Amino acid sequence: MKINKSLTVSVAAALVMLALAVGLTQAQGPEPPGEISVTGTRGATTITPGAIPIQGRLTDDSGAPLADGSYSVTFRLYESETGGNPICSDTNTVVVADGLFSSYMDYCYDDLYGQKVWLAVEVESDGEMAPRQPIHAVPYALSLRPGAVISYSNSSQMLAVRNYGSGNGIYAYSADDNGVEAVSNAGDEAAILGYNNNEGPGIRGTSLAGVGVYGGSFAGVGVEASSSVSAALKATGTGIIQSTAESYLWISGNNLVKAATSDTTTFSRDLYGGFKVYGGSGWATPKVVVLPVTIPGPLYGQDVTVTGLDLYYTVSADLTGVSATSMRRQNGVDTGDVIFTDGTDLPCTPGNQCEKHWDLTQNNVINDQHGILYIAFEVMFASDSDYVHIGGVRLTLEHD
């Protein structure tokens, strides 16, 4: 049996992205639900949301309707009028009455994103009918095609997207440009407003190589974190800007002071911010010098954790160097916590640039009650002309 190649088909899409209609010259009206027949392994009750309803009329070569009965019909969608491979296909057993049938093309909604497509139909194994039928968009569906602009004057949202499950509300991807770009001409409103009703971040940006979140303004603030989201929303938050990236605080050796004013210790400043520490007349007795540190905490609404200390120094001779190191956090006047104590000598070859690193794991959180740190070095000398040259220290700061 040869099927007429001028099959009349009507497609009424149930997709948000495309509402489709093809060959409307003899399109039939929607069949009552009880007359829709999609048999085989899937019945009408198992059709997934977003399936495309298809109605049509099948005739033989003489133009007479096909005999009443059940037929295997394959529907395929292509992105070209001729040639190419189908982007999706579906085969159903449909019931034909006086040549008329109603069916569905299922499982194609993930392959449709607004591009031009053509429908091909094959009955049994008779081969695809030609020409393919172009799929036309319902006019309002054109507002969601690629490059479309939704434009209107409105006092509420132009577009609201809600996901009550576990997935994203909106996912945006670009191969070579911004994933999302937002512009606002209002003087006191944000181009992007993000808030979370629970404990998660209002806006999170992640990038494998570029910028996770970028904010720019011609006159105002590029990125703002506020404890009040907006007067209209009446929502409150913490105003925290959180980063998992490490920060570093550098402290010059010029900040060194004597631990005791009666010490004979003397200091000689270099040209780049370091101090040469001499023992003075009492050089035979180890001396203690202190490096006070003040860190903002909390920083942008989050506590600061000091996780590392690096010392950069040189020595003038053997038997001259750092013999003990300690670090404390002040909790109040003349009270505090020990962060670490290291009573070992720090070896350093005279004339070399030497470094020493310590990992800090206790009493190392700087918050609204604790912010003053001090680092103490015990230094020893081989003679009154020898020195320990302390260039400075580096603190590693984390914000998790």
ZAMIZA-733944 format. One line per 4 residues: their letters; for each residue x negated, y negated, z of C-alpha. Coordinates in Angstrom, 1 decimal, padded with zeros to 4 digits, always signed. Example, Ala and Ser with C-alpha at 12.3 -4.5 7.8 and 13.67 -1.06 7.14 Angstrom:
<recs>
as) -012.3:+004.5:+007.8 | -013.7:+001.1:+007.1
</recs>
This chain:
<recs>
mkin) +000.0:+000.0:+000.0 | -001.4:-003.4:-000.9 | -000.5:-006.4:+001.3 | +000.3:-009.7:-000.3
kslt) -002.7:-012.0:-000.1 | -000.5:-015.1:+000.4 | +000.6:-014.1:+003.8 | +002.4:-016.9:+005.7
vsva) +001.1:-017.3:+009.2 | +002.0:-019.5:+012.1 | -000.3:-020.0:+015.0 | +000.8:-021.7:+018.2
aalv) -002.1:-022.0:+020.6 | -001.7:-021.8:+024.3 | -005.2:-023.2:+024.9 | -005.9:-026.5:+026.5
mlal) -008.7:-027.3:+024.0 | -006.7:-026.3:+020.8 | -003.1:-026.1:+020.1 | -003.2:-024.6:+016.6
avgl) -000.8:-024.3:+013.7 | -001.4:-022.8:+010.3 | +000.7:-022.3:+007.1 | +003.8:-024.2:+008.4
tqaq) +005.7:-023.9:+005.1 | +007.5:-020.8:+006.2 | +006.6:-020.7:+009.9 | +009.1:-019.1:+012.1
gpep) +010.4:-020.6:+015.3 | +009.2:-019.1:+018.6 | +010.5:-015.6:+019.2 | +012.4:-015.0:+022.3
pgei) +010.1:-013.3:+024.9 | +011.9:-010.0:+024.6 | +011.1:-009.8:+020.8 | +007.4:-010.4:+021.1
svtg) +005.8:-007.0:+020.6 | +002.1:-006.3:+021.3 | +001.7:-002.7:+021.9 | -001.1:-000.2:+022.2
trga) -003.4:-000.5:+025.3 | -002.2:-003.9:+026.2 | +001.4:-004.9:+026.7 | +002.9:-008.4:+026.8
ttit) +002.5:-008.5:+030.6 | -001.3:-007.9:+030.3 | -002.1:-010.7:+027.9 | -004.6:-013.0:+029.5
pgai) -003.9:-016.7:+029.9 | -005.2:-018.7:+026.9 | -004.2:-016.1:+024.3 | -003.2:-017.6:+020.9
piqg) +000.3:-016.6:+019.7 | +000.5:-015.8:+016.0 | +003.6:-015.3:+013.9 | +003.8:-014.4:+010.3
rltd) +005.6:-012.7:+007.4 | +004.0:-009.7:+005.6 | +005.0:-008.8:+002.0 | +003.7:-006.4:-000.5
dsga) +002.2:-007.2:-004.0 | +005.7:-007.8:-005.4 | +006.6:-010.2:-002.6 | +009.0:-007.9:-000.9
plad) +008.8:-007.7:+002.9 | +006.9:-004.7:+004.3 | +009.0:-001.9:+005.6 | +010.1:-002.1:+009.2
gsys) +007.7:-000.4:+011.5 | +004.4:-000.7:+013.4 | +001.2:-001.8:+011.8 | -002.4:-002.2:+013.0
vtfr) -003.3:-005.8:+012.4 | -006.7:-007.4:+013.0 | -007.1:-011.1:+013.5 | -010.5:-012.8:+013.1
lyes) -011.6:-016.4:+013.6 | -014.5:-017.9:+011.5 | -016.3:-021.2:+011.6 | -016.5:-021.3:+007.8
etgg) -013.9:-021.0:+005.1 | -015.8:-018.2:+003.4 | -018.6:-015.9:+004.4 | -020.2:-015.8:+007.8
npic) -019.5:-013.6:+010.8 | -016.3:-013.9:+012.9 | -016.7:-015.7:+016.2 | -014.1:-013.4:+017.7
sdtn) -011.5:-010.8:+016.7 | -008.6:-008.9:+018.1 | -006.8:-005.9:+016.8 | -003.2:-005.2:+017.9
tvvv) -000.4:-002.9:+016.9 | +002.5:-005.1:+015.9 | +006.1:-004.4:+015.1 | +007.3:-005.7:+011.7
adgl) +011.0:-006.4:+011.1 | +012.1:-007.7:+007.7 | +008.4:-008.6:+007.2 | +008.3:-010.8:+010.2
fssy) +006.0:-010.2:+013.2 | +004.9:-011.9:+016.4 | +001.6:-011.1:+018.0 | -001.3:-012.6:+020.0
mdyc) -005.0:-013.1:+019.5 | -006.6:-012.5:+022.8 | -010.0:-013.1:+024.4 | -011.0:-016.0:+022.0
yddl) -010.7:-019.0:+024.3 | -014.3:-018.9:+025.4 | -015.4:-019.1:+021.8 | -013.3:-022.2:+021.0
ygqk) -014.7:-025.7:+021.9 | -013.1:-027.9:+019.4 | -014.9:-026.9:+016.2 | -013.3:-026.2:+012.9
vwla) -012.1:-022.6:+012.5 | -010.3:-020.4:+009.9 | -008.1:-017.4:+010.6 | -008.4:-014.2:+008.6
veve) -005.9:-011.3:+008.8 | -006.3:-007.7:+007.9 | -003.5:-005.2:+008.0 | -004.5:-001.5:+008.6
sdge) -007.7:-001.1:+006.6 | -006.6:-003.0:+003.5 | -009.3:-005.6:+003.8 | -009.1:-009.3:+004.9
mapr) -006.5:-011.4:+003.0 | -007.8:-014.4:+001.1 | -008.0:-017.3:+001.4 | -008.6:-017.7:+005.1
qpih) -006.0:-019.9:+006.8 | -007.4:-023.2:+008.4 | -006.5:-023.8:+012.0 | -005.0:-027.3:+012.5
avpy) -005.1:-029.1:+015.8 | -001.9:-030.5:+017.4 | -002.6:-034.3:+017.5 | -002.9:-034.7:+021.2
alsl) -005.4:-031.8:+021.3 | -007.7:-034.0:+019.2 | -008.4:-036.1:+022.3 | -010.5:-033.2:+023.6
rpga) -012.5:-032.5:+020.4 | -016.3:-033.1:+020.6 | -017.0:-036.8:+020.5 | -013.4:-037.7:+021.4
visy) -012.7:-040.8:+023.4 | -009.8:-040.9:+026.0 | -008.9:-044.5:+026.3 | -006.1:-046.1:+028.2
snss) -005.4:-048.9:+030.8 | -004.5:-047.1:+034.0 | -004.7:-047.8:+037.7 | -005.4:-044.1:+038.7
qmla) -007.7:-041.4:+037.4 | -008.0:-041.0:+033.6 | -008.9:-037.4:+034.1 | -008.6:-035.2:+037.2
vrny) -010.4:-031.8:+037.3 | -009.7:-029.5:+040.3 | -011.1:-026.1:+041.0 | -009.7:-024.4:+044.1
gsgn) -011.9:-021.4:+043.7 | -015.7:-021.1:+044.1 | -016.9:-022.5:+040.8 | -017.8:-026.0:+039.7
giya) -015.2:-028.7:+039.2 | -017.2:-030.0:+036.2 | -020.2:-028.5:+034.5 | -022.2:-030.6:+032.1
ysad) -025.2:-029.6:+030.0 | -027.2:-031.4:+027.4 | -030.1:-029.9:+025.4 | -031.8:-033.3:+024.9
dngv) -030.0:-036.1:+026.7 | -028.2:-036.9:+029.9 | -025.9:-034.2:+031.3 | -023.5:-036.9:+032.6
eavs) -023.5:-040.6:+031.9 | -021.2:-043.0:+033.7 | -020.8:-046.7:+033.3 | -018.7:-049.1:+035.4
nagd) -018.3:-052.9:+034.7 | -016.7:-053.5:+038.2 | -018.9:-055.7:+040.4 | -018.3:-053.7:+043.6
eaai) -017.5:-050.2:+042.4 | -019.8:-047.3:+041.6 | -020.3:-045.8:+038.2 | -020.3:-042.4:+040.0
lgyn) -018.6:-041.9:+043.3 | -019.3:-038.6:+045.0 | -018.1:-037.5:+048.4 | -017.6:-034.2:+050.2
nneg) -014.7:-033.5:+052.6 | -016.8:-030.9:+054.4 | -020.5:-030.6:+055.3 | -022.1:-030.4:+051.8
pgir) -023.7:-033.3:+049.9 | -021.6:-035.9:+048.1 | -023.9:-035.7:+045.0 | -026.6:-033.1:+044.4
gtsl) -029.0:-033.2:+041.5 | -031.4:-030.5:+040.4 | -033.8:-030.5:+037.6 | -036.4:-028.0:+036.3
agvg) -038.7:-030.8:+035.0 | -036.9:-034.2:+034.7 | -034.8:-036.3:+037.0 | -032.1:-034.6:+039.0
vygg) -030.1:-037.8:+039.8 | -030.9:-041.2:+038.2 | -029.2:-044.4:+039.2 | -029.7:-047.8:+037.6
sfag) -028.0:-051.2:+037.9 | -028.4:-054.4:+036.0 | -027.9:-056.5:+039.1 | -026.9:-054.3:+042.1
vgve) -028.2:-051.1:+043.8 | -029.3:-048.2:+041.7 | -028.5:-045.5:+044.2 | -026.6:-046.2:+047.5
asss) -025.7:-043.8:+050.3 | -023.0:-045.3:+052.6 | -021.4:-044.1:+055.8 | -018.1:-045.3:+054.3
vsaa) -017.3:-044.0:+050.8 | -014.9:-046.7:+049.9 | -012.3:-048.9:+051.4 | -009.7:-047.2:+049.2
lkat) -010.6:-043.7:+050.2 | -011.0:-044.5:+053.9 | -013.5:-041.6:+054.1 | -016.5:-041.7:+056.5
gtgi) -019.8:-039.9:+056.1 | -023.3:-040.1:+057.4 | -025.0:-042.1:+054.6 | -027.8:-039.5:+054.4
iqst) -030.1:-039.4:+051.4 | -031.6:-035.9:+051.6 | -034.6:-034.6:+049.8 | -036.4:-031.2:+050.1
aesy) -039.6:-032.8:+048.6 | -042.5:-033.3:+051.0 | -043.7:-036.8:+051.8 | -047.1:-037.9:+053.0
lwis) -048.1:-040.6:+055.5 | -051.7:-041.8:+055.3 | -053.3:-043.4:+058.4 | -056.6:-045.4:+058.1
gnnl) -059.5:-044.6:+060.3 | -059.6:-048.3:+061.1 | -056.7:-047.7:+063.5 | -058.9:-045.7:+065.9
vkaa) -059.2:-047.0:+069.5 | -061.0:-045.9:+072.6 | -059.1:-043.5:+074.9 | -060.7:-045.3:+077.8
tsdt) -061.7:-049.0:+077.8 | -064.7:-048.2:+079.9 | -066.2:-045.9:+077.3 | -069.4:-047.1:+075.6
ttfs) -068.0:-046.0:+072.2 | -068.5:-048.4:+069.4 | -067.0:-048.6:+065.9 | -068.4:-049.7:+062.6
rdly) -065.9:-050.4:+059.9 | -066.6:-049.3:+056.3 | -065.4:-051.0:+053.1 | -062.5:-048.6:+052.4
ggfk) -060.6:-048.2:+055.7 | -062.7:-045.8:+057.7 | -064.6:-046.1:+061.0 | -068.0:-044.8:+062.0
vygg) -067.8:-043.9:+065.6 | -071.0:-044.1:+067.8 | -071.4:-042.9:+071.3 | -073.3:-046.0:+072.4
sgwa) -075.5:-045.9:+075.5 | -073.6:-043.0:+076.9 | -073.9:-040.9:+073.8 | -074.8:-037.7:+075.6
tpkv) -071.2:-037.5:+077.0 | -068.5:-036.6:+074.5 | -066.1:-039.5:+073.9 | -062.4:-039.5:+073.0
vvlp) -060.9:-041.7:+070.4 | -057.2:-042.0:+069.7 | -055.3:-042.6:+066.5 | -051.7:-043.9:+067.2
vtip) -049.0:-043.2:+064.6 | -045.6:-044.7:+064.2 | -043.2:-043.1:+061.7 | -039.6:-044.2:+060.8
gply) -037.3:-041.6:+062.1 | -034.6:-040.8:+061.2 | -035.5:-041.8:+057.6 | -032.5:-042.5:+055.3
gqdv) -030.3:-040.8:+057.8 | -032.2:-037.6:+058.3 | -034.8:-036.5:+060.9 | -038.4:-036.3:+059.9
tvtg) -040.4:-033.1:+060.6 | -044.2:-033.5:+060.7 | -045.5:-030.1:+059.4 | -049.1:-030.8:+058.6
ldly) -052.1:-032.8:+059.7 | -055.3:-033.3:+057.6 | -058.4:-034.9:+058.9 | -061.0:-036.4:+056.5
ytvs) -064.4:-037.1:+058.0 | -068.2:-036.9:+057.6 | -071.1:-036.6:+060.2 | -074.6:-038.1:+060.2
adlt) -076.4:-035.1:+061.8 | -076.2:-031.6:+063.1 | -074.8:-031.4:+066.7 | -072.7:-034.5:+065.8
gvsa) -069.0:-034.0:+065.1 | -065.5:-033.4:+066.3 | -065.4:-030.9:+069.2 | -061.7:-031.0:+070.1
tsmr) -058.4:-032.2:+068.6 | -054.9:-032.7:+070.0 | -051.6:-034.3:+069.0 | -048.7:-035.4:+071.1
rqng) -045.2:-036.8:+070.7 | -044.0:-039.5:+073.1 | -040.6:-039.0:+074.7 | -040.7:-042.0:+077.0
vdtg) -043.2:-044.2:+078.8 | -046.1:-041.9:+079.9 | -044.2:-038.7:+079.1 | -044.1:-036.5:+076.0
dvif) -044.7:-033.1:+074.4 | -047.8:-031.5:+073.1 | -047.6:-030.7:+069.4 | -050.9:-028.8:+069.3
tdgt) -054.3:-028.6:+070.9 | -057.4:-027.2:+069.2 | -060.6:-027.0:+071.3 | -062.9:-025.7:+068.6
dlpc) -065.8:-027.5:+067.0 | -065.1:-028.6:+063.5 | -068.2:-027.7:+061.4 | -069.4:-030.2:+058.8
tpgn) -072.7:-030.4:+056.9 | -074.2:-033.9:+057.2 | -073.6:-035.9:+054.1 | -070.7:-033.8:+052.9
qcek) -067.1:-034.8:+052.7 | -065.3:-032.5:+055.2 | -061.6:-031.8:+055.7 | -059.6:-029.9:+058.3
hwdl) -055.9:-028.9:+058.1 | -053.5:-028.0:+060.9 | -050.0:-026.6:+060.5 | -047.6:-028.2:+063.0
tqnn) -044.7:-026.0:+064.2 | -043.6:-027.2:+067.6 | -042.3:-030.5:+069.1 | -042.8:-032.0:+065.6
vind) -039.4:-033.5:+064.8 | -039.1:-037.3:+064.7 | -035.6:-038.6:+065.4 | -033.8:-041.5:+067.0
qhgi) -035.3:-040.6:+070.4 | -038.9:-039.6:+069.4 | -041.0:-041.6:+067.0 | -044.4:-042.4:+068.5
lyia) -047.2:-039.9:+067.8 | -050.8:-040.1:+068.7 | -053.8:-038.0:+067.7 | -056.9:-037.6:+069.9
fevm) -060.3:-036.6:+068.8 | -063.2:-035.6:+071.1 | -066.4:-036.5:+069.4 | -070.0:-035.6:+070.4
fasd) -073.3:-037.0:+069.3 | -076.9:-035.8:+068.8 | -078.3:-039.3:+069.6 | -077.3:-042.9:+070.1
sdyv) -077.8:-043.6:+066.3 | -075.7:-040.7:+065.1 | -072.0:-041.1:+064.2 | -068.8:-039.4:+063.2
higg) -067.3:-041.1:+060.2 | -063.5:-040.8:+060.2 | -062.0:-041.9:+057.0 | -058.4:-041.3:+058.0
vrlt) -055.7:-038.6:+058.4 | -052.7:-037.5:+056.4 | -049.5:-036.3:+057.8 | -047.1:-034.0:+055.8
lehd) -043.5:-035.0:+056.3 | -040.5:-032.8:+055.5 | -036.8:-033.6:+055.6 | -034.8:-030.4:+055.5
</recs>
